[in-house]
C-alpha cells in the first residue's frame, strides 16, 4: 500500500514535543520529508535524528516563529534543501493562563507573537516555496470557541487562528493552496498532565461524551487527512477534534 505523503515535503513548527512531534512522526511514517522547526535547534535535533534513523530525510532548524526574518530564513533553507514545500503545519504556541487583571504587555506580546504572528509569517514564507499548490494546517483550539477562566488571551489567539484560516484560504485558493485548522479540546500531552491536578483531569474526562481526553495521535491523524489526497476539496475549515465536548454543555 502506498504511503499517503510519499515524496511530499512538510514543515512542522513547534516540533520538539507534544502535538508537533506526533504530527512530524506520523508524516514521516507516511513518506514525507521533514523540516522541523522550534526555538532551539537542539530541542528538535533529537526528533530529526529519530526520524532519520528510520530512513526518512529530516532536518532540524532553529527559529523564533514570532520573528518574520528568522522564520523566513528557516523556510528558505527548507526550500533549498528539498526544492519545495508541500505542507506547512503551524503548531508552535506559547501559552500562559492569567486572570484578566494580571495580564502583562509582555505576556500579550509573546502569546500573540507566537500564536498569531507565527501563522502569518509561516504562511507568508512557506508559500514562496509551494510550487504546485499545497496544504497549510493551523493548530487552533476549542478554547477559541468556548472560553474558560483565565484564558482571555489564549481564547482570543485561538479564535484569531480560525479567522486567519478562513481569510487565507480565500486568498490562496487560486494558487492551489488549501488552508485549514484543527481545533482540539484538551489533549493528554505530557505538558497538560503536568499542569492538571488529578481532580481537574478527572473532571475533563467526565465532561467528554467519549469518556476520554484526546491523544496526540488523534490530532496527528486529523492533520494527515487534511494534508493528504483525501481532502483536496477541503479548505477554509476549522475541524473540531474534540470528542464531542464542544456540544456537551449540559454534562
C-alpha positions as CSV (number, residue, x, y, z in Angstrom):
1,X,0.0,0.0,0.0
2,X,1.4,3.4,-1.0
3,X,2.2,5.8,1.8
4,X,-0.1,8.8,2.0
5,X,2.5,11.6,1.8
6,X,5.1,9.8,-0.3
7,X,7.5,12.3,-1.8
8,X,6.0,15.3,-0.1
9,X,7.9,17.9,1.8
10,X,6.4,19.0,5.1
11,X,7.4,21.7,7.6
12,X,6.2,21.5,11.2
13,X,6.7,24.3,13.8
14,X,6.9,23.6,17.5
15,X,8.0,20.1,16.5
16,X,10.1,19.2,19.5
17,X,7.4,17.6,21.6
18,X,3.6,17.1,22.1
19,X,1.4,17.6,19.1
20,X,4.1,18.9,16.8
21,X,6.3,15.8,17.4
22,X,3.4,13.4,17.0
23,X,2.4,15.1,13.7
24,X,6.0,15.0,12.4
25,X,6.5,11.4,13.3
26,X,3.2,10.3,11.6
27,X,4.0,12.4,8.5
28,X,7.4,10.7,8.3
29,X,5.8,7.2,8.6
30,X,3.6,8.2,5.7
31,X,6.6,9.1,3.5
32,X,7.1,12.9,3.9
33,X,10.5,14.5,4.1
34,X,10.5,16.9,7.0
35,X,11.8,20.3,8.2
36,X,11.3,20.5,12.0
37,X,11.3,24.0,13.5
38,X,11.5,25.1,17.1
39,X,13.0,27.9,19.2
40,X,16.2,25.9,19.9
41,X,17.8,23.5,17.4
42,X,18.8,21.0,20.0
43,X,15.2,20.7,21.0
44,X,14.3,19.3,17.6
45,X,17.6,17.7,16.6
46,X,16.7,14.5,18.6
47,X,13.4,14.3,16.8
48,X,15.0,14.8,13.4
49,X,17.7,12.1,14.3
50,X,15.0,9.6,15.4
51,X,13.1,10.2,12.1
52,X,16.3,10.0,10.0
53,X,17.2,6.7,11.7
54,X,14.1,5.2,10.1
55,X,15.3,6.2,6.7
56,X,13.4,9.5,6.3
57,X,15.1,12.7,5.3
58,X,14.6,15.2,8.2
59,X,16.3,18.4,9.2
60,X,16.2,20.4,12.4
61,X,16.0,24.2,12.2
62,X,16.0,26.9,14.9
63,X,13.7,29.9,14.6
64,X,11.5,32.1,16.8
65,X,8.3,31.9,14.8
66,X,7.3,35.3,16.0
67,X,10.3,36.8,14.2
68,X,9.5,37.3,10.5
69,X,13.1,37.3,9.3
70,X,14.1,34.2,11.3
71,X,11.1,32.2,10.1
72,X,11.7,33.3,6.5
73,X,15.3,32.1,6.8
74,X,14.2,28.7,8.0
75,X,11.6,28.3,5.2
76,X,14.2,29.4,2.6
77,X,16.7,26.9,3.9
78,X,14.0,24.2,3.7
79,X,13.3,25.2,0.1
80,X,17.0,25.0,-0.8
81,X,17.3,21.6,0.9
82,X,14.3,19.9,-0.6
83,X,13.4,22.0,-3.6
84,X,9.9,23.0,-2.5
85,X,7.4,22.9,0.4
86,X,4.1,21.0,0.0
87,X,2.8,21.0,3.6
88,X,3.0,23.5,6.4
89,X,1.8,22.8,10.0
90,X,1.7,25.9,12.1
91,X,1.7,24.3,15.5
92,X,4.1,26.4,17.6
93,X,2.4,28.2,20.6
94,X,3.5,29.9,23.7
95,X,0.8,29.9,26.4
96,X,0.1,31.2,29.9
97,X,-3.1,31.4,31.8
98,X,-3.6,34.5,33.8
99,X,-6.7,36.3,35.3
100,X,-7.6,39.3,33.3
101,X,-6.2,41.9,35.7
102,X,-2.8,40.0,35.8
103,X,-2.2,40.0,32.1
104,X,1.0,42.0,31.2
105,X,2.1,43.6,27.9
106,X,4.9,41.1,27.8
107,X,2.6,38.1,28.1
108,X,0.3,39.6,25.4
109,X,3.1,40.3,23.0
110,X,4.6,36.9,23.4
111,X,1.4,34.9,23.1
112,X,0.1,36.9,20.2
113,X,3.5,37.0,18.5
114,X,3.9,33.2,18.6
115,X,0.3,32.1,18.3
116,X,-0.8,34.6,15.5
117,X,2.4,36.1,14.2
118,X,3.9,32.6,13.7
119,X,1.0,31.8,11.4
120,X,1.2,35.0,9.4
121,X,5.0,34.7,9.0
122,X,4.8,31.0,8.4
123,X,2.3,31.2,5.6
124,X,4.0,34.3,4.1
125,X,7.3,32.4,4.0
126,X,6.2,28.9,3.0
127,X,4.0,29.9,0.1
128,X,7.1,31.2,-1.7
129,X,8.2,27.6,-2.0
130,X,4.8,25.9,-2.7
131,X,5.4,25.5,-6.4
132,X,2.5,23.2,-7.2
133,X,-0.1,24.1,-4.6
134,X,0.0,22.8,-1.0
135,X,-1.7,22.3,2.3
136,X,-1.4,24.6,5.3
137,X,-2.7,23.4,8.6
138,X,-3.0,25.7,11.6
139,X,-3.4,24.3,15.1
140,X,-6.2,26.1,16.8
141,X,-8.2,25.1,19.9
142,X,-11.8,24.6,21.1
143,X,-10.8,27.4,23.5
144,X,-11.3,29.8,20.6
145,X,-15.0,28.9,20.6
146,X,-15.8,28.0,24.2
147,X,-13.6,30.1,26.5
148,X,-12.7,29.4,30.1
149,X,-11.5,31.4,33.2
150,X,-8.0,32.9,33.0
151,X,-7.9,32.2,29.2
152,X,-8.8,35.6,27.7
153,X,-5.5,35.7,25.7
154,X,-5.4,32.1,24.8
155,X,-9.1,32.0,23.7
156,X,-8.6,35.2,21.7
157,X,-5.5,34.0,19.9
158,X,-7.1,30.7,19.0
159,X,-10.3,32.4,17.8
160,X,-7.9,34.5,15.6
161,X,-6.5,31.3,14.2
162,X,-9.9,30.4,12.9
163,X,-10.4,33.8,11.3
164,X,-6.9,33.8,9.7
165,X,-7.5,30.3,8.3
166,X,-10.7,31.4,6.6
167,X,-9.2,34.5,5.1
168,X,-6.0,32.8,3.9
169,X,-8.0,30.0,2.3
170,X,-9.8,32.6,0.1
171,X,-6.6,34.5,-0.9
172,X,-4.5,31.4,-1.6
173,X,-7.1,29.1,-3.3
174,X,-6.3,30.4,-6.7
175,X,-2.7,29.1,-6.1
176,X,-3.9,25.7,-5.4
177,X,-3.1,26.1,-1.7
178,X,-5.6,24.8,0.8
179,X,-5.7,26.3,4.3
180,X,-7.4,24.6,7.2
181,X,-7.3,24.5,11.0
182,X,-7.6,21.8,13.7
183,X,-9.4,22.7,16.9
184,X,-8.6,20.1,19.6
185,X,-10.1,20.0,23.0
186,X,-7.8,19.1,25.9
187,X,-5.2,16.6,24.7
188,X,-3.4,14.4,27.2
189,X,0.1,15.6,26.4
190,X,2.9,15.5,29.0
191,X,2.6,19.2,29.3
192,X,-1.2,19.0,30.1
193,X,-0.7,16.2,32.5
194,X,1.9,18.3,34.3
195,X,-0.4,21.2,34.9
196,X,-3.8,19.5,35.6
197,X,-4.4,18.1,39.1
198,X,-5.9,14.6,39.2
199,X,-9.2,16.2,40.1
200,X,-9.1,18.6,37.1
201,X,-8.1,15.7,34.8
202,X,-10.9,13.5,36.0
203,X,-13.4,16.4,35.6
204,X,-12.4,16.9,32.0
205,X,-12.7,13.2,31.2
206,X,-16.1,13.2,32.8
207,X,-17.3,16.0,30.6
208,X,-16.2,14.2,27.4
209,X,-19.0,12.3,25.6
210,X,-16.4,9.7,24.6
211,X,-15.2,9.3,28.2
212,X,-11.6,10.2,27.5
213,X,-9.4,13.1,26.6
214,X,-7.8,13.4,23.2
215,X,-4.5,11.7,22.5
216,X,-1.7,13.2,20.4
217,X,-2.4,10.5,17.7
218,X,-5.9,11.8,17.3
219,X,-4.7,15.2,16.3
220,X,-1.9,13.8,14.1
221,X,-4.4,11.6,12.2
222,X,-6.6,14.7,11.5
223,X,-3.5,16.6,10.3
224,X,-2.6,13.7,8.0
225,X,-6.1,13.7,6.5
226,X,-6.0,17.4,5.8
227,X,-2.5,17.2,4.4
228,X,-3.2,14.3,2.0
229,X,-5.1,13.5,-1.1
230,X,-8.4,12.6,0.6
231,X,-9.1,16.3,1.5
232,X,-8.3,18.0,-1.8
233,X,-11.6,19.8,-1.8
234,X,-11.5,20.9,1.8
235,X,-10.3,24.4,2.6
236,X,-11.2,27.3,5.0
237,X,-12.4,24.8,7.6
238,X,-11.7,24.5,11.3
239,X,-12.0,20.9,12.2
240,X,-13.1,20.2,15.7
241,X,-11.2,17.2,17.0
242,X,-12.7,17.3,20.5
243,X,-14.5,14.1,21.2
244,X,-17.8,16.0,21.1
245,X,-17.1,18.2,24.1
246,X,-18.0,21.3,22.1
247,X,-21.6,20.2,22.2
248,X,-21.7,18.8,25.7
249,X,-22.9,21.9,27.5
250,X,-25.1,20.1,30.0
251,X,-22.9,17.3,31.1
